[in-house]
């Protein structure tokens, strides 16, 4: 989520930029979730659209794994 700056996250969450920077060290998982939410808000991505992207990624990953398994058997 390199497109999301700490300043944008701070504005969305009503926190200071220093607080957001602190999350990187103290709460890295929280920061990643907040970045994702900020990214979705910035680009107007709905929860439903996000779910569909995740489902698509899971399907393509499984398909790739199957294809790699077939290649290994040859």
C-alpha positions in Angstrom: 0.0 0.0 0.0 2.7 2.4 -0.9 0.1 4.8 -2.3 -1.2 5.6 1.1 0.8 8.1 3.1 0.8 8.4 6.9 -0.7 11.8 6.5 -3.7 10.4 4.7 -4.1 7.7 7.3 -3.9 10.3 10.1 -6.6 12.4 8.5 -8.9 9.4 8.0 -8.5 8.1 11.5 -8.3 11.5 13.3 -4.9 10.5 14.7 -1.6 12.3 14.5 1.1 11.3 11.9 3.4 10.5 14.8 0.8 8.1 16.2 0.5 6.4 12.9 4.4 6.1 12.7 4.4 4.6 16.2 2.0 1.9 15.0 4.6 0.7 12.6 6.8 -0.4 15.5 4.2 -1.1 18.2 1.3 -2.5 16.2 2.5 -3.5 12.7 -0.5 -5.7 12.0 -2.9 -2.9 13.0 -1.1 -0.5 10.6 -1.5 -3.0 7.7 -5.2 -3.3 8.3 -5.6 0.5 8.6 -3.6 1.0 5.4 -5.9 -1.4 3.6 -8.9 0.4 4.9 -7.4 3.8 3.9 -6.5 2.4 0.5 -10.1 1.2 -0.1 -11.5 4.5 1.1 -9.1 6.5 -1.1 -10.0 4.5 -4.2 -13.7 4.0 -3.3 -13.4 0.2 -3.1 -16.3 -1.5 -1.3 -16.0 -4.4 1.1 -17.8 -6.5 -1.5 -15.3 -5.6 -4.2 -12.5 -6.4 -1.8 -13.9 -9.8 -1.0 -14.2 -10.6 -4.7 -10.6 -9.7 -5.2 -9.5 -12.0 -2.4 -11.7 -14.8 -3.7 -10.2 -14.4 -7.2 -6.7 -14.5 -5.7 -7.5 -17.7 -3.8 -8.9 -19.3 -7.0 -5.9 -18.4 -9.1 -3.5 -19.5 -6.4 -5.1 -22.9 -6.2 -5.1 -23.2 -10.0 -1.4 -22.4 -10.1 -0.7 -24.9 -7.4 -2.6 -27.6 -9.3 -0.7 -26.8 -12.5 2.7 -26.9 -10.7 1.7 -30.3 -9.2 1.0 -31.7 -12.7 4.3 -30.3 -14.0 6.2 -32.0 -11.1 4.7 -35.4 -12.0 6.0 -35.3 -15.6 
